Amino acid sequence: ANAGDAAAAAQAAAAVTAAVAATPAAPVATAGAVPALYGQACQACHATGAANAPKLGDKAAWGPRIAKGNAVLYEHAIKGFTGTAGMMPAKGGRVDVSDELVQQAVDHLVGLSK
């Protein structure tokens, strides 16, 4: 990936983050919290590939990420991350949710992408 791709990915991720932040967030209830969070935030990029996000179920895209281990995936999802291939906004733009719920969402995406 070149600098133009990274800049475009960062710009796309910033736009998605702004859109997610501007959307009134329904409270995420404990029961069904992961599917609710996925629908409210994660799918904006992980269903479409926006900001070069690995799509849900794309084993080739997820494989190298999964190989880094859960601790790295959790840190990137919670704190945000900009890499050579794309960008992950902190908590997918939903800074109001707990770290634990973000970890559960990561587990959900990883489980469906192995």
C-alpha positions, 0 to 999 in steps of 0.5 A: 500500500502506498501513502495515498492508499493509507491517506484515503483509508484514514480519510474514509475511516474518519468519515465513518467515525464521524457518521457513527458519532453523529448517529444517536446511539441507542443504549446497547442492552446486555442481552444481544449487546454484541449484535446491537453494537455490530449493527450500530458501529462495526458493520459500517466498515466490516460489512463494506470494507470501508477504510480497508477494514477486513470484511466479516467472514473474509478468512484471507483478510482476517488470517494475519490479524488473527495470528497476532493474537487476541490481545493485539486485536483487542488493543487495536479495537479499543484504542484505535489503530492505523496500519499500512492496510487500513485504519480502525477508529477507537471502539469503532466510533462508539466510545460510550461502550465498555472495553469488555463489550468491544472485546466481545465484538472482536471475539464475534467477528473473529469467530465468524472469520476463521 
